[in-house]
Amino acid sequence: VRDRNHRAINESTNFRVVLWSIFEATVLVSMTMGQIFYLKRFFEVRRVV
């Protein structure tokens, strides 16, 4: 009984860690793309002036 309970807790924790990692990776990629877009636009505006 305890073994099954510990296994269920481990599976739940593992699932949460995987979801959190996917969320962090998504945020990181979106922030990187936003920075690239912003810097690209910034330097294009600077070039025109």
C-alpha positions in Angstrom: 0.0 0.0 0.0 2.7 2.5 0.9 4.7 1.5 -2.2 1.7 2.3 -4.4 1.1 5.5 -2.6 4.8 6.6 -3.1 4.7 5.6 -6.7 1.6 7.7 -7.3 3.2 10.7 -5.6 6.3 10.2 -7.7 4.3 10.0 -11.0 2.3 13.1 -10.1 5.5 15.0 -9.2 7.2 13.9 -12.4 4.1 15.0 -14.5 4.1 18.4 -12.8 7.9 18.9 -13.4 7.5 18.0 -17.1 4.6 20.4 -17.5 6.5 23.2 -15.7 9.6 22.5 -18.0 7.4 22.7 -21.1 5.9 26.0 -19.8 9.4 27.4 -19.0 10.7 26.4 -22.4 7.7 28.1 -24.1 8.2 31.3 -22.2 11.9 31.3 -22.9 11.4 30.8 -26.7 8.7 33.5 -26.9 10.8 36.0 -25.0 13.8 35.3 -27.2 11.6 35.8 -30.3 10.2 39.0 -28.9 13.7 40.3 -28.2 14.9 39.4 -31.7 11.8 41.2 -33.2 12.4 44.2 -31.0 16.1 44.5 -31.7 15.5 44.0 -35.4 12.9 46.8 -35.5 15.1 49.0 -33.3 18.1 48.8 -35.7 15.9 49.2 -38.8 14.5 52.4 -37.3 18.0 53.6 -36.5 19.2 52.9 -40.0 16.5 55.0 -41.6 17.3 58.1 -39.4 
